[in-house]
Amino acid sequence: MAGPGATNSSPAGAEEAVLKTLAYFDIFHYPLTQTEIHTFLPATVSPARVEQALARLLEQQTIFQHDGFFSLHNNPLLVHRRMKGNEKAVELLAKGQQIGRFLYQFPFVKAVGISGSLSKNFAGQKADIDFFIITSANRLWIARTLMHLYKKLTFLTGRQHLHCMNYYVDEQAFVLEERNVFTATELKTVLPVSGDKDMQSFF
């Protein structure tokens, strides 16, 4: 999630970046591996610096580690919750891929990806399947209307939680109005399903 030229190689800066990353995912009670922490840092920090920062923070008991996962809390149940969620995500991802390919058939849809918690390999007991949609130029609202008319039908079968079309972008306006750590994380973790060429252009 680091922006262009956003670097911080000092020990204190690396520790701050690690804590910010863990604090964000702590909102979702989601401990991270060292590799994941490095991936989602809000600044460019070398893997060696990250490892050193983690060691110092562990020594200070500012963060805690269980089974290779780091968290702000000394609670091994968080790791257990994550592992169960990762297992459930495997089942839902296959279903998400199938639904995503179906949504790709709608008029003016150029690409479909999976977003939300499932794109981060996690699914809770009442997990949704969230989709990221790229539409043809100047056809976003038409595509969205058609897809949401279809979603109304899914309420009849109780499958509406499997068809959450949350993000739409126009192929000629690859910009999200909301720019924050949440949308940055969402975009970084989108899993392409269909329309690889348009999805790659977006990235």
Secondary structure, 3 states (H helix, E strand, C coil): CCCCCCECCCHHHHHHHHHHHHHHHHCCCCCECHHHHHHCCCCECCHHHHHHHHHHHHHCCCCEEECCEEECCCCHHHHHHHHHHHHHHHHHHHHHHHHHHHHCCCCCEEEEEEECHHHHCCCCCCCCCEEEEEECCCCHHHHHHHHHHHHHHHHHHCCHHHCEEEEEEECCECCCCCCCHHHHHHHHHCEEEECHHHHHHHC
